[in-house]
Amino acid sequence: MTATASRSSIHDAAGPRDAARQVVVLVSSVLAIVAAFIGSGVVVGTPIQDAAGGALDADSTLIAPGTGAFRIWSVIYAGMLAYAIWQALPAQRHDERQRRLGWWVTASLVLNAVWISSVQLDLLVLSLPIIVVLLAVLCRLFVVLRSAPPKNRVEAVVADGSIGLYLGWVVIATAANATAVLVAVGFDGFGLDPEIWAVLVLAVAAAAGVALALWGGGRIAPALSLCWGLGWVAVARLADEPHSVTTGIAALIATAVVIAATAVARVRSERRARAAQGDERPEGAS
């Protein structure tokens, strides 16, 4: 059997599984958008900020981002739907990178819908482990993205860009969710001032952003959405209630740190790429 015939038989055998994966990713993206529409409370349901006794509202905790921050969900959902449509094209059916991404993308979208449902049902405490698992799934997706480069600019935008935005936002959303749960259950902070805890939580979020920047070679999308969230935490604390100049300044510093780390990591990554291209030149080439 020739190599071409062997590859053809492998594709034929994997064809139904690949087609199923494409359909499931597409359906799960639509499910996530429907769940988000319900969660917005535009027609039915209760807006997320009003559900669970308002525990996730912009003025509920020191780590809650301002209301405007949540507009990023429209961009994330649009990006994930674009990815779902793009990966469903025949050209992507047997793509190894999409095989590795597909089921994890589905898991992330389903978890997002489940998280919205848990908040709508006033199960605030349950929402925390759900969003933590969602964050872990998105980190796994980041590992897959990092392990193989996109084939072209379209894939870089719809796959790497959309998933990166999703990941960066869920980092700050997890921090806000955890803080909301702790406040709701009456956590007293072991006697420490709430502003100290707020600064510590923001430091953890910034550390996560720095880690993603250094490990991902300065990818812009995760840093962009994380800094968007951090920036809106600063806006909420400096211009709204609960007012906290300390928390607002800490959020601004965290934003600056993530931006700086991303810029440095990107410059280093581009230098390594140019050096690698130089090493691949034929000996004696100018």
N, C-alpha and C positions, 0 to 999 in steps of 0.2 A: 504494500500500500504506500502511495506517495505521501509526502508531507502535506501537500495541498488537500488530498483526499482525507487524510487524518484530521486536519483542522476542520474540514467541512463536516465530518461525522460528529466531531465534538460540538460544533455549533448546532447541528441538528438535534443532538441529544439534550443540549442545554436550552434550546429554543423556547419550549413551553414555560420553563422556569423564568427565563429572562422576560418573556412577554408578561407573565403573571406579576413579576416584580415591577415592571413599568406601570401596569394598571393599578396595582396597589398603591404605589407612590402617588400617582395622579389622584386616586380616590381619597387618600388620606389628606392630601393638600386641600381638597375641596371640603372635606370634613372639618379640618382645622379652621378654614375661613368661615364656615357656617357656625361653628361653635363660637368663634370670635364675634360674629355678627350678633348672636344671641347674647353673648356676654357684654356687648356694648350697650344693650338695653334700648337700642333705637326703636325697635318694634315690639319685641317681647323680651322677657327676662329683666333682670336688674343690672344696671351698670356695675362693673367690677368694683369701682370705688365706693359704691353704696352697699354692696353685698357684704356678708359676714360682719354686719354691724359697723361698716365703714372702716374696718381695720386696715384696709389697703389704700385709703384715701390719701391725698397729697398732704394733709395736715395731721395724719394719724401718728407718725413717729418722726424722729429727727433724720432718719435715713430715707424717708419717702420722697421720691422725686416729684417735682411740680407736675401739674396736670398735663401741661404741654408735652412732657417727655413721652407720653404714651402714643403720640402720633407716629412714632417710629414703627409701631406694629403694622401700620398700613404698608410701609415700605418693606418690612420683613415678609409679610404675607404675600405681597405682590412678587417679591423675589423668589419665595419658595414655590409659588404657583408657576412662575416662569421656569424655574428649574424642573418642576414636575412635568410641564409640557415639553420642555426641551429633551429631557431624558426619555420621554415616551416616543421620540422619533425613531424610525427604523435604524438610523445610523448609529444610535447609542445602544441598541438592543444587546449586542455582544461585547460592549466595551467593559473591560475589566475594572476600570475605576468606578464606573456606575454600578457594577455588580457589588462592589465593596461598600458603596455609599447607600444604595437604595433602601435596604431594610433598616439601616440605622436612621435614615431620614424619616421613614415611615414611623419608626418608634418615637422619634422626637415630636412629630406632628400629632400622633395619638396622645402622647403624654401631655402635650399642650392643651388638647381638648379636654382631657381628664382633669387637668389642673383647673381650668375654667369651671368645669362642672363641680369640682369640690368646693370652690369658693362660692358658686351660686347656691349650693346646698348648705352654706354656712359651716362647712367642715374645714375651718381655717387651719387647725392643727394638722389635719391630713394633707393639706396643700403643700406643707413644707417638705416632707419626704418626696412628694411627687416632683416638685421643682428641682430638688437635689438630684434625683435620678435623671431628670431632663438635662440638667447641666452636665452630668456624667456622660450621657449619650452624645451631647454636642461636643464634649471634649474628645470622645472617641471619633466622631466625624472629623474633627480637626486633625487627629492623628492620621486618618486616611488621606485627607487632603494634602497633608505635609509629605506623605510618603511617595507621592507621585505628582508631577506637575500637570496642570491642565494642558489639553492639546492645542487650544487656541484661545483668543480673547473672549469669545462668546462663553466658553466653559468657565473661564476665569471669573467672569461677571456673574453668570447665573448659578454656578455651583459654589466656587470658592467665596465669591462676594456675598451671596445670599446667606450661606451657612455661617460665614464669618460674622455678619451683622447679627444674626440670630444668637450666636454664642456670646458675643460681647454684651448684648442687652441682657441675656439671661444671667450673666454674672452679677450685674447690679440688681436685677430683679430678685435673685436669690437672697442677696444681702437685705433688701427691703422686706422680703417675705419673712425671713428669719427674725428680723427685728420686730415686725408686726406680731408674729406669733408669741415672742417672748413678752412683749408688752401686754398682749391679750391674756396670757396665763398668769400675769402678775409678777413676773421676774423683777426682783428689786436691784439687780446689778451688784449683789454682794456689798451693797453700801456705797459703791462708786457712783460718782456723778454721771447722769445719762450722757452728758457731752463727751466724757472720757470714752464711754462705750461706743458712741457714734464715731469718734475719731479712730478707734481701733477697728471698727467694721470697715470704714472707708480705707484704712491702711491695708486691710486684707484684700479688698476689691482692687486696690491699686497694685498690690503685689501680684494678684492674678493677671492683671493687665500687662505688667512687666514680664511675667513668665511667658505669656502668650506671644508677646512681641519678640523676646529673645529666642524662644524656641521656634517660632514661626517665621523668623527672618524678616520681621517688621511688616507683617501683613496689615494693611490699612483697615479693612472692614471690621475686625473685632475691636480694634482700638477706637474706631469712629463711633460705634454704637455704645461702647462702654463709657467713653468720654462724654457722649451725649447724655447718658444717664447721670453721670457724676456732675456734669454741668447743671442739670436740672435740680439735682439735690442742693447745689449751691444757691440757685435761684430761689428755691422754695424756702430755704432756711434764712436767707438774707432779706427776702421780700414778703414772706408769708409767715403763718403760724404753723408749728411752734418756732418762734424766732430764735436763732442761735448763730451769732457771728462766728463763734469757734468752729461749729460744724460746717458753716458755709465756707470759711477760709480753708478748712481741711479738705473739703470737696474740691475746691479750686486747685489746691496743691496736688491732690491725687490726680486730677485731670492733667496738670502740667507734667507730672512724673510719667504718666502713661504715654503722653505725646512724645516726650523726650526719649524714652526708652524705645518707642516704635521707630522714631527717626534714626537713632543710633543703630538699631538692629537692621534697619533697611539699608543704610549706607554700607554696613559691614557685609550684608548679604550680597549687595550689588558688586562690591569690590571682590568678594570671593568668586562670584560668577564670571567677572571679567578676567580674573587670574586663571580660572579654569579654562576659559576660552583661549587664553594666551598659551597655556600649556599644551593645548590640543593642536596648535599650529605645527605644520611640518617644519622639521629642523632646517634652519637657515632662512625661514620666511621672515619678511620684515614686518 
